[in-house]
Amino acid sequence: MKQTFIELTGKTLLDVVNEGEIDFKELHDAGVCGDSILRINKYGEIELRCRGHWMLVGGLIGNFEERLMKLTGLDWSH
């Protein structure tokens, strides 16, 4: 079974997350900035696009799917 994701920028991620949901310092320390390319899977895992690979940098909790789709205008893709 293929993993499904929604891609977004670091700036959009800031609009998606609820207060206290993730540690912004950890994201920043991992290299996430406003122009970063990220993807979130259906389990809420956040991955940062790096040169040649994706790096796990955090996760969302709660009802993030609706927020994610509403703010990005995207649906899950393979």
C-alpha positions in Angstrom: 0.0 0.0 0.0 1.4 3.4 -1.0 1.7 6.2 1.5 -0.4 9.3 0.8 0.7 12.8 1.5 -0.3 16.5 1.2 2.6 18.8 0.3 2.9 22.3 1.6 5.4 25.0 2.4 6.8 25.8 5.8 4.7 29.0 5.8 1.5 27.1 5.2 2.4 24.6 8.0 2.4 27.5 10.5 -1.2 28.2 9.5 -2.2 24.5 9.9 -0.9 23.8 13.3 -2.7 24.5 16.6 -0.9 26.2 19.5 1.1 23.7 21.4 0.7 21.0 18.8 4.4 20.9 17.7 7.6 22.4 18.9 8.5 25.2 16.5 12.1 25.4 17.8 12.6 21.7 16.8 11.2 22.4 13.3 13.5 25.5 13.0 16.5 23.5 14.3 15.7 20.8 11.7 15.9 23.4 8.9 12.3 24.2 8.3 11.7 27.8 7.1 8.9 29.5 5.3 10.1 28.4 1.9 10.7 24.8 2.9 8.9 22.0 1.1 7.2 19.6 3.5 4.7 16.8 3.3 2.3 15.4 5.8 1.0 11.8 5.7 -2.4 10.6 7.0 -0.7 9.7 10.3 0.3 13.4 10.8 4.0 12.8 10.3 5.8 15.9 8.9 8.7 15.4 6.5 11.1 18.0 5.2 12.4 17.8 1.6 16.2 17.6 1.8 18.7 17.0 -1.0 17.8 13.5 -2.3 15.5 12.4 0.6 12.7 13.3 3.0 13.5 13.8 6.7 11.0 13.2 9.5 10.9 16.5 11.5 7.7 16.2 13.6 4.1 15.3 13.8 0.6 16.7 14.0 -2.1 15.5 16.5 -5.8 15.7 16.7 -8.1 16.6 13.8 -5.5 17.9 11.4 -6.8 16.4 8.2 -9.7 18.9 7.8 -7.5 21.9 8.6 -4.8 20.7 6.2 -7.1 20.1 3.3 -9.0 23.4 3.9 -5.8 25.6 4.1 -3.9 23.9 1.2 -6.9 23.2 -1.1 -5.3 19.8 -1.7 -6.3 16.2 -1.2 -4.1 13.2 -0.4 -1.8 12.1 -3.3 0.6 9.2 -3.8 
